[in-house]
Structures are given as C-alpha cells and as structure tokens.
C-alpha cells in the first residue's frame, strides 16, 4: 500500500492496518507503522479476509480506509 498527502501537506507519518475474518468485526493488526507491506500469517483455509488500511499525516489527519478481499486457499 502507499499514500500521498495532498500538496502542500505535512507528509504521511503512519499507516494503520485492520483485518476482518469472514465478515466479523475489524481487528487492528498494526496500529502505527511506516512499513508499506506486511506478511499476515494467521490465515485459516477456507476463510475470507478483508484487509483495510488508512494513512495518517504528520499533523494527525487520517485518510479514508481502502479495502481488499482475499480467501485463504
């Protein structure tokens, strides 16, 4: 994932990543990271996962959530 702060802006400071298992409530996987990738190792075969990520800038403004779905083989 990646994000850009609109110009002029303070720049992206952190990302927050959440996951939902089979349509359940979102669980925070990472609350504040600068990394732009993650290996999620808690997949269960046959479960459907929705991951969502959002960015926060250096003056604490949050961007909107962006989601992606996947199913564990």
N, C-alpha and C positions, 0 to 999 in steps of 0.2 A: 504494500500500500504506500501511498505517498500523498502529500498535500502541499498546497502553497497558500500562504497568507496573501490576501489581496494587496496590491501596491497602492499607497505606501502602507506598510504593515510592520509589525514587530517580528515576524517570522514564526515558524512552527516550533514549539517547545517540546511537546509530548504528544503521544498517541495513547488512547485507551482502547482496549480490545475486549469484547464480550462474546460469549457463545451461548446458544440455546440448543438443547438436546431434545429432539423430537417435539418441537413446538413448546417446550417448557419455558420457564422464566429465564431471562438472560442472567448469566453468571459472569462476573468480571474475571477475565483471565490475566490481564495485565492492566493495572490502573494508570501507570505513567511510565512510558518507555520512549526512548529516542530511536530504538531499532525499527526498521521498516519491514521486518519479517519475523516469523515465529514458527517453530515446529511444534504442533499440538499433538501430544502422544496419548491422549485419553479417549481415542475413538473406539467405539464398540461396533462390531459388524452388524449391518442392517439398520443402524440408527441414522437419522437425518439431522444434520447440524446446520445451523445458521450462525455465521460469524458476522460481527459488525464492528466497525472501527470508526473513531472520530478523532479529530486533532484539536489541540489547544494551543493558542499562540502565547507569546511571552508576556502578554498582559491579561491572561486568563479568560480570553474569549474562546468558547467552544464552537467548532464547526458541527454540521449535521452528521448523523450516522450514515454510513454506507455499508450495505449488507451484501453477503454472498452465501449461497447454499451449497452443501455437498452431502453426499451419502457415503458412509464407510462401506467398503467392499467386503 
